[in-house]
Amino acid sequence: MNNIRLYSKVAKYLVVDSEQHQLDTLLEWCKIVYNCLEGGQIEDAKVFLEQAIIEAEKPTKD
């Protein structure tokens, strides 16, 4: 997991704090799902992925 690099295509000054928080939260969910998959916990990964999707669909608070 440490070998993965994520680069934003949007300049940092264009990202609103609430959007940055949402991106940070989604990144944490992705790490959880990835670790579940690496550990062979497929059913757990599905549950966490579903939760990540729910979080991603929430509107940001401006």
C-alpha positions as CSV (number, residue, x, y, z in Angstrom):
1,M,0.0,0.0,0.0
2,N,2.9,2.4,0.7
3,N,3.9,2.1,-3.0
4,I,0.7,3.7,-4.2
5,R,0.9,7.4,-5.0
6,L,-2.2,9.5,-5.5
7,Y,-1.9,12.8,-7.4
8,S,-4.7,15.3,-7.6
9,K,-5.4,16.8,-11.0
10,V,-7.0,19.8,-9.2
11,A,-4.9,22.6,-7.7
12,K,-5.0,22.5,-3.9
13,Y,-6.3,26.1,-3.8
14,L,-9.4,25.2,-5.8
15,V,-10.5,22.4,-3.4
16,V,-12.9,23.7,-0.7
17,D,-12.1,22.5,2.9
18,S,-15.3,20.4,3.0
19,E,-14.4,18.7,-0.3
20,Q,-10.8,18.1,1.0
21,H,-12.3,16.5,4.1
22,Q,-14.6,14.3,2.0
23,L,-11.6,13.2,-0.2
24,D,-9.6,12.4,2.9
25,T,-12.4,10.3,4.3
26,L,-12.8,8.4,1.0
27,L,-9.1,7.8,1.0
28,E,-9.3,6.2,4.4
29,W,-12.2,4.0,3.3
30,C,-10.1,2.9,0.3
31,K,-7.3,2.0,2.6
32,I,-9.6,-0.1,4.7
33,V,-11.1,-1.9,1.7
34,Y,-7.6,-2.5,0.2
35,N,-6.4,-4.0,3.5
36,C,-9.4,-6.3,3.7
37,L,-8.8,-7.5,0.2
38,E,-5.1,-8.1,0.8
39,G,-6.1,-10.1,3.9
40,G,-8.6,-12.2,2.0
41,Q,-11.6,-10.7,3.8
42,I,-13.8,-10.3,0.8
43,E,-17.1,-10.0,2.6
44,D,-15.7,-7.3,5.0
45,A,-14.3,-5.5,1.9
46,K,-17.8,-5.5,0.4
47,V,-19.3,-4.0,3.5
48,F,-16.7,-1.3,3.8
49,L,-16.9,-0.5,0.1
50,E,-20.6,-0.1,0.4
51,Q,-20.1,2.4,3.3
52,A,-17.5,4.3,1.2
53,I,-20.0,4.6,-1.6
54,I,-22.6,6.0,0.8
55,E,-20.1,8.5,2.1
56,A,-19.1,9.5,-1.5
57,E,-22.7,10.2,-2.4
58,K,-23.3,12.5,0.5
59,P,-23.4,16.2,-0.6
60,T,-20.6,18.3,0.6
61,K,-21.3,21.0,3.1
62,D,-20.2,24.4,1.7
